[in-house]
């Protein structure tokens, strides 16, 4: 528990003294159908491109001249825009909101579109993505000023919305590699696949600091330690190397929110549709000094070292202890942190993009029962410093409300101009005005051999060897191997959330290599017996490899004690826990009790408490969520690559210890932060 200091030192005055010490010395026209793959639709017709380049305004205005400085181009374009055109640039809609009638992009003057998790064209191919985005872009360019839209996606561990893309390990595993250069290469490979499908903007990387293993997004954090998270912000440079705009998120504190035990208790007796998140999107109760050291530090590292163009605030709230606990402020409404600190003290020149319907959650004192948009929520968030608004299903309502607020004088013209200036600058910087249409020339980048090899290497480097009695590992490549456990041959489980759909899915959802397939590939001379539940005969086996762990989840549906995902696959509907599921425990007991040498792999988005069964295991490996390239796990099991990974989070001895983080008083985890055995 943090001390209840009564100091009232503003956060802004803490930045210089605290963070320098805490950071490591080293973070319209009719459109073709959205899924069309007609060549002209895919690449943008020659007439489209010629018409766009000509300007259509009696000569080439300054903003169309790529030889001029960007600020001059921005000023020229901003000076030509009406208030309605400016406000339109601040709105981002989900593709499904305009897919049936793409002319809405032009009618509303939208500045951006996105694909949420699982929002995909039909068919879900790279070519169809290019075609879809170009159809939307054609509408944007048909408007009076021809300002292109910028399209965004959540490619948080590869471009995993796209079938056939390379799916990299989730961030918790990448943190275990301790390799910022590798993370930069992954950022670049992801950016190349994103760009190949026509998308110039990725809502990544997540620079949250995961301080509670019960959080449903724990795997999206590189670490519980702010310095390591900051080091891994090298991912930003990788995206930029590929010409893709990065977004550092979620600013700030979302991994440090307090657990709501009352909500967890209530969830036990509520139907799934009425259950609540218990830690995700919660409240960070903290002092300004602790918040700066723990939650803000990785963002300052990223801003100092990398070319960051956008920041996304968290769904969570902050409650300053200095001001008395009980008056939390949503990050989407936090003027001190968004404007005074981020844009002021840190001199951030990019733009702030809200999270999915994030401003909906701002409490409206006059309309407390309205879950959607209100005038109060709109003006509060704009005045707090948000520049672009992810309003997936009600962009037109947002535009109308904001226009009314400006005309009533409750939002200033200067604030609108500042927001739009930031958005336009980013569009100019990534070359959207010169190259608004996507090309299908590079679709072979998606799932390329080079990218899959990089992912396989990342998987190998992410594996953490926690126990290795009597040199159980590496395995002999000619051994008789008994493979068991539900996660040995389930690529959906090993990929985790944010894969094809928002919540991910168990089963054969993406192409790639499962851990079992990797074992057979790396050790073709081995005699492999596979039995998911351990029911096959074990006699004659030299060694067992038991692969257990979690099924996919995302956000609050992964909170321990949180809501059940009623629409997810059946395996995903199990109660979330920090301990192994009963079936997993049973297969460990059965197989490890029958075979002399037993290796257990834990495929999960967070540590699993298994202290009681540790004695049965000769070797234990934290495999995290490796993604599409399960052969990388086999590479270290058989010694093709050494175990080098180190824990990026503490591994608890019991659930009663949670939350547990390095630096805590009475710090006695089962395996400490930074722990990891090596095999060479």
Secondary structure as GFF3:
##gff-version 3
##sequence-region A 1 680
A	DSSP	three_ten_helix	11	14	.	.	.	ID=ss1
A	DSSP	alpha_helix	15	22	.	.	.	ID=ss2
A	DSSP	alpha_helix	39	43	.	.	.	ID=ss3
A	DSSP	alpha_helix	46	54	.	.	.	ID=ss4
A	DSSP	three_ten_helix	62	64	.	.	.	ID=ss5
A	DSSP	alpha_helix	70	80	.	.	.	ID=ss6
A	DSSP	alpha_helix	83	89	.	.	.	ID=ss7
A	DSSP	beta_strand	91	94	.	.	.	ID=ss8
A	DSSP	alpha_helix	95	98	.	.	.	ID=ss9
A	DSSP	alpha_helix	103	108	.	.	.	ID=ss10
A	DSSP	beta_strand	112	115	.	.	.	ID=ss11
A	DSSP	alpha_helix	126	141	.	.	.	ID=ss12
A	DSSP	beta_strand	150	153	.	.	.	ID=ss13
A	DSSP	alpha_helix	171	177	.	.	.	ID=ss14
A	DSSP	alpha_helix	180	196	.	.	.	ID=ss15
A	DSSP	beta_strand	201	202	.	.	.	ID=ss16
A	DSSP	three_ten_helix	218	220	.	.	.	ID=ss17
A	DSSP	alpha_helix	226	231	.	.	.	ID=ss18
A	DSSP	three_ten_helix	232	234	.	.	.	ID=ss19
A	DSSP	alpha_helix	235	241	.	.	.	ID=ss20
A	DSSP	beta_strand	245	251	.	.	.	ID=ss21
A	DSSP	three_ten_helix	254	256	.	.	.	ID=ss22
A	DSSP	alpha_helix	261	267	.	.	.	ID=ss23
A	DSSP	three_ten_helix	272	274	.	.	.	ID=ss24
A	DSSP	beta_strand	283	286	.	.	.	ID=ss25
A	DSSP	alpha_helix	288	291	.	.	.	ID=ss26
A	DSSP	pi_helix	292	296	.	.	.	ID=ss27
A	DSSP	alpha_helix	297	305	.	.	.	ID=ss28
A	DSSP	beta_strand	310	313	.	.	.	ID=ss29
A	DSSP	beta_strand	317	320	.	.	.	ID=ss30
A	DSSP	three_ten_helix	321	323	.	.	.	ID=ss31
A	DSSP	beta_strand	329	330	.	.	.	ID=ss32
A	DSSP	three_ten_helix	331	333	.	.	.	ID=ss33
A	DSSP	alpha_helix	335	335	.	.	.	ID=ss34
A	DSSP	pi_helix	336	345	.	.	.	ID=ss35
A	DSSP	beta_strand	351	353	.	.	.	ID=ss36
A	DSSP	three_ten_helix	358	361	.	.	.	ID=ss37
A	DSSP	alpha_helix	375	384	.	.	.	ID=ss38
A	DSSP	beta_strand	389	390	.	.	.	ID=ss39
A	DSSP	alpha_helix	395	407	.	.	.	ID=ss40
A	DSSP	alpha_helix	413	429	.	.	.	ID=ss41
A	DSSP	three_ten_helix	443	445	.	.	.	ID=ss42
A	DSSP	alpha_helix	449	462	.	.	.	ID=ss43
A	DSSP	beta_strand	464	468	.	.	.	ID=ss44
A	DSSP	three_ten_helix	469	471	.	.	.	ID=ss45
A	DSSP	beta_strand	480	484	.	.	.	ID=ss46
A	DSSP	alpha_helix	491	495	.	.	.	ID=ss47
A	DSSP	alpha_helix	515	522	.	.	.	ID=ss48
A	DSSP	beta_strand	527	531	.	.	.	ID=ss49
A	DSSP	beta_strand	543	549	.	.	.	ID=ss50
A	DSSP	three_ten_helix	555	558	.	.	.	ID=ss51
A	DSSP	three_ten_helix	570	573	.	.	.	ID=ss52
A	DSSP	alpha_helix	582	594	.	.	.	ID=ss53
A	DSSP	beta_strand	597	603	.	.	.	ID=ss54
A	DSSP	three_ten_helix	611	616	.	.	.	ID=ss55
A	DSSP	beta_strand	619	622	.	.	.	ID=ss56
A	DSSP	alpha_helix	631	637	.	.	.	ID=ss57
A	DSSP	three_ten_helix	655	657	.	.	.	ID=ss58
###
